Amino acid sequence: MEKKSKISVLLAVYDTDFHVVKRAIDSVLAQDFQDFELIVIDDGSHNDPKNQLLEYVKKHENKITYLRHRNCGQSKSINRGILNCSSEYITIIDADDEFKPNHLRACLQEMRHADLIASTTETIVDDEKDYYVPDKHDTSQVIHVDDCILFATLFGKKEVFTTTHFQDVYAADAHFYESAAQKYSVKKVDLRTYIYYRNMPNSICAKIKLNNASAVCS
């Protein structure tokens, strides 16, 4: 019988440039805690005619599983990825971010005191205002990223992810965390082992902020 990994890492990708996705994958492969599986969920990308992502995954088939389906969004892609997890713990990485080498180990150590955690990040910005994201209660207002629950910093027991599902809404991460808190022990921790690139112009947060700015100016 094949040995199950301790941690399943889920990466959903949609039309992210290969060199950026490769950075994310490489950061997972370089973890100082190696008892993990990486599940890449291709959400119907169509910007990779040379199949660079698939070919790269083939080089690491001992660690990576590749899934593909038609475009349905990040939340549904992650939910589908969870169905393929066999590990004790589950976590997520965004296709345009990366882990520091000790990220999985640091998160795992926090699980002695919680069923699910979310953590702070090392946030990369081009401008001070990029530390702020649209508030889920009122997207015309902003809050500091350290005060948010961020999708890819979620790390928890498999049971939490199989009984709580991501909704296809803005701030799906916060909704998930709040729903899980009704049944499980949850905790926000200050790790900063996840590198969050806020200088990506095509992110959901960036698009909402741009739309809000356009509405004010019009």
Secondary structure in CASP SS format (residue, H / E / C, confidence):
PFRMAT SS
TARGET T0000
AUTHOR 0000-0000-0000
METHOD secondary structure of the structure
MODEL  1
M C 1.00
E C 1.00
K C 1.00
K C 1.00
S C 1.00
K C 1.00
I E 1.00
S E 1.00
V E 1.00
L E 1.00
L E 1.00
A E 1.00
V E 1.00
Y C 1.00
D C 1.00
T C 1.00
D C 1.00
F H 1.00
H H 1.00
V H 1.00
V H 1.00
K H 1.00
R H 1.00
A H 1.00
I H 1.00
D H 1.00
S H 1.00
V H 1.00
L H 1.00
A C 1.00
Q C 1.00
D C 1.00
F C 1.00
Q C 1.00
D C 1.00
F E 1.00
E E 1.00
L E 1.00
I E 1.00
V E 1.00
I E 1.00
D E 1.00
D C 1.00
G C 1.00
S C 1.00
H C 1.00
N C 1.00
D C 1.00
P C 1.00
K C 1.00
N C 1.00
Q H 1.00
L H 1.00
L H 1.00
E H 1.00
Y H 1.00
V H 1.00
K H 1.00
K C 1.00
H C 1.00
E C 1.00
N C 1.00
K C 1.00
I E 1.00
T E 1.00
Y E 1.00
L E 1.00
R E 1.00
H C 1.00
R C 1.00
N C 1.00
C C 1.00
G C 1.00
Q H 1.00
S H 1.00
K H 1.00
S H 1.00
I H 1.00
N H 1.00
R H 1.00
G H 1.00
I H 1.00
L C 1.00
N C 1.00
C C 1.00
S C 1.00
S C 1.00
E C 1.00
Y E 1.00
I E 1.00
T E 1.00
I E 1.00
I C 1.00
D C 1.00
A C 1.00
D C 1.00
D C 1.00
E E 1.00
F E 1.00
K C 1.00
P C 1.00
N C 1.00
H H 1.00
L H 1.00
R H 1.00
A H 1.00
C H 1.00
L H 1.00
Q H 1.00
E H 1.00
M C 1.00
R C 1.00
H C 1.00
A C 1.00
D C 1.00
L E 1.00
I E 1.00
A E 1.00
S E 1.00
T C 1.00
T C 1.00
E E 1.00
T E 1.00
I E 1.00
V C 1.00
D C 1.00
D C 1.00
E H 1.00
K H 1.00
D H 1.00
Y H 1.00
Y E 1.00
V E 1.00
P E 1.00
D C 1.00
K C 1.00
H C 1.00
D C 1.00
T C 1.00
S C 1.00
Q C 1.00
V E 1.00
I E 1.00
H E 1.00
V H 1.00
D H 1.00
D H 1.00
C C 1.00
I C 1.00
L C 1.00
F H 1.00
A H 1.00
T H 1.00
L C 1.00
F E 1.00
G E 1.00
K E 1.00
K H 1.00
E H 1.00
V H 1.00
F H 1.00
T H 1.00
T H 1.00
T C 1.00
H C 1.00
F C 1.00
Q C 1.00
D C 1.00
V C 1.00
Y C 1.00
A C 1.00
A H 1.00
D H 1.00
A H 1.00
H H 1.00
F H 1.00
Y H 1.00
E H 1.00
S H 1.00
A H 1.00
A H 1.00
Q C 1.00
K C 1.00
Y C 1.00
S C 1.00
V E 1.00
K E 1.00
K E 1.00
V E 1.00
D C 1.00
L C 1.00
R C 1.00
T C 1.00
Y E 1.00
I E 1.00
Y E 1.00
Y E 1.00
R C 1.00
N C 1.00
M C 1.00
P C 1.00
N C 1.00
S C 1.00
I H 1.00
C H 1.00
A H 1.00
K H 1.00
I H 1.00
K H 1.00
L H 1.00
N H 1.00
N H 1.00
A H 1.00
S H 1.00
A H 1.00
V H 1.00
C H 1.00
S C 1.00
END
